[in-house]
Amino acid sequence: MRAFVLLFSLLSLLVILVVAFNQVPSFTSPLPSVAQYYVENTYTRIGIINVISAVTFDWRGFDTLGEATLLLTAATGIRLIMRRWLQRRRQTGRV
């Protein structure tokens, strides 16, 4: 039964990856309008040559700050849960 579930999961993942990679646009296709705007206006409006850094830390700065806060909160929560779990295991002698 485990082998069947594993095989089904792997085949499902393979199908999902094939479908996803077939929908990726080619490297020669034109940029979407938003991406074209960022490429054309990054240096003139912000003064940064690197477009990715400008988008991440300037135009979408609050979004990046929110993602970092969410990641920190999740890591702190996992740490607290694991600390209690490890303390319980030490108390019962199942380390």
C-alpha positions as CSV (number, residue, x, y, z in Angstrom):
1,M,0.0,0.0,0.0
2,R,2.8,2.4,0.8
3,A,4.5,1.7,-2.5
4,F,1.3,2.5,-4.3
5,V,0.9,5.8,-2.5
6,L,4.5,6.7,-3.1
7,L,4.2,5.8,-6.8
8,F,1.0,7.7,-7.2
9,S,2.5,10.8,-5.5
10,L,5.6,10.7,-7.7
11,L,3.6,10.3,-10.9
12,S,1.3,13.2,-9.8
13,L,4.3,15.4,-9.1
14,L,5.8,14.5,-12.5
15,V,2.5,15.4,-14.3
16,I,2.3,18.7,-12.4
17,L,5.9,19.6,-13.3
18,V,5.5,18.7,-17.0
19,V,2.3,20.9,-17.2
20,A,4.0,23.8,-15.4
21,F,7.2,23.7,-17.5
22,N,5.1,23.6,-20.7
23,Q,3.4,26.8,-19.8
24,V,6.6,28.8,-19.1
25,P,7.1,31.4,-21.8
26,S,10.2,31.2,-24.0
27,F,13.2,33.5,-23.4
28,T,12.5,35.2,-26.7
29,S,8.9,36.2,-25.9
30,P,8.3,39.9,-25.1
31,L,8.1,41.0,-21.5
32,P,4.7,41.7,-19.9
33,S,3.7,45.4,-19.6
34,V,4.5,45.6,-15.9
35,A,8.0,44.0,-16.3
36,Q,8.7,46.3,-19.3
37,Y,7.8,49.4,-17.2
38,Y,10.2,48.3,-14.4
39,V,13.0,47.7,-16.9
40,E,12.5,51.0,-18.6
41,N,12.0,53.2,-15.5
42,T,14.2,51.7,-12.8
43,Y,17.4,53.7,-13.4
44,T,15.6,57.0,-14.2
45,R,13.2,56.9,-11.2
46,I,15.4,55.3,-8.5
47,G,19.0,55.4,-9.8
48,I,19.7,51.7,-9.3
49,I,21.0,49.6,-12.2
50,N,19.9,46.3,-10.7
51,V,16.2,45.9,-11.5
52,I,15.5,43.0,-9.2
53,S,16.9,44.8,-6.2
54,A,15.0,48.0,-7.1
55,V,11.7,46.1,-7.3
56,T,12.3,44.0,-4.2
57,F,13.5,46.8,-1.9
58,D,12.0,50.0,-3.3
59,W,8.8,49.5,-5.2
60,R,7.7,46.5,-3.2
61,G,9.5,47.3,0.1
62,F,6.5,46.9,2.4
63,D,5.6,43.6,0.8
64,T,9.2,42.3,1.4
65,L,9.0,43.6,5.0
66,G,5.7,41.7,5.5
67,E,7.2,38.5,4.1
68,A,10.2,38.8,6.4
69,T,8.0,39.4,9.4
70,L,5.8,36.4,8.5
71,L,8.9,34.2,8.2
72,L,10.3,35.4,11.5
73,T,7.0,34.7,13.2
74,A,6.7,31.2,11.8
75,A,10.3,30.3,12.8
76,T,9.8,31.6,16.3
77,G,6.6,29.6,16.6
78,I,8.2,26.4,15.5
79,R,11.1,27.0,17.9
80,L,8.7,27.4,20.8
81,I,6.8,24.3,19.9
82,M,10.0,22.3,19.5
83,R,11.3,23.5,22.8
84,R,8.3,22.3,24.7
85,W,8.3,19.0,22.8
86,L,12.0,18.4,23.6
87,Q,11.5,19.3,27.3
88,R,8.7,16.7,27.5
89,R,10.9,14.1,25.9
90,R,13.7,14.8,28.3
91,Q,11.3,14.5,31.2
92,T,10.0,11.2,30.1
93,G,13.5,9.9,29.3
94,R,12.9,9.3,25.6
95,V,15.7,11.5,24.2
